[in-house]
């Protein structure tokens, strides 16, 4: 029984990871979304100093 639950948990984790990955890829519109700094937040932090 515990092996079944662990397999079920692993499958659910993989499915959720794939779903969120596809959603992020579609929202990014094909651009690279890694390591980008939002320009508005960067400008606000510069003007506060």
C-alpha positions as semicolon CSV with decimal commas, in nm:
position;residue;x (nm);y (nm);z (nm)
1;X;0,000;0,000;0,000
2;X;0,276;0,246;0,081
3;X;0,444;0,172;-0,253
4;X;0,120;0,258;-0,432
5;X;0,091;0,587;-0,242
6;X;0,451;0,682;-0,311
7;X;0,407;0,608;-0,683
8;X;0,084;0,809;-0,687
9;X;0,257;1,102;-0,517
10;X;0,543;1,089;-0,765
11;X;0,307;1,083;-1,063
12;X;0,110;1,378;-0,925
13;X;0,432;1,574;-0,870
14;X;0,548;1,508;-1,227
15;X;0,209;1,602;-1,374
16;X;0,197;1,927;-1,177
17;X;0,553;2,013;-1,276
18;X;0,474;1,957;-1,643
19;X;0,153;2,159;-1,623
20;X;0,320;2,456;-1,453
21;X;0,614;2,434;-1,694
22;X;0,386;2,443;-1,998
23;X;0,184;2,729;-1,849
24;X;0,498;2,934;-1,781
25;X;0,630;2,859;-2,129
26;X;0,304;2,971;-2,291
27;X;0,283;3,286;-2,075
28;X;0,641;3,379;-2,158
29;X;0,547;3,390;-2,530
30;X;0,862;3,205;-2,632
31;X;1,106;3,444;-2,467
32;X;1,363;3,344;-2,210
33;X;1,209;3,397;-1,866
34;X;1,512;3,302;-1,659
35;X;1,717;3,570;-1,486
36;X;1,514;3,869;-1,595
37;X;1,476;4,166;-1,361
38;X;1,147;4,357;-1,394
39;X;1,243;4,701;-1,519
40;X;0,987;4,888;-1,308
41;X;1,105;4,734;-0,981
42;X;1,467;4,805;-1,074
43;X;1,389;5,169;-1,149
44;X;1,197;5,213;-0,823
45;X;1,482;5,070;-0,619
46;X;1,731;5,302;-0,790
47;X;1,518;5,613;-0,728
48;X;1,473;5,535;-0,357
49;X;1,846;5,539;-0,284
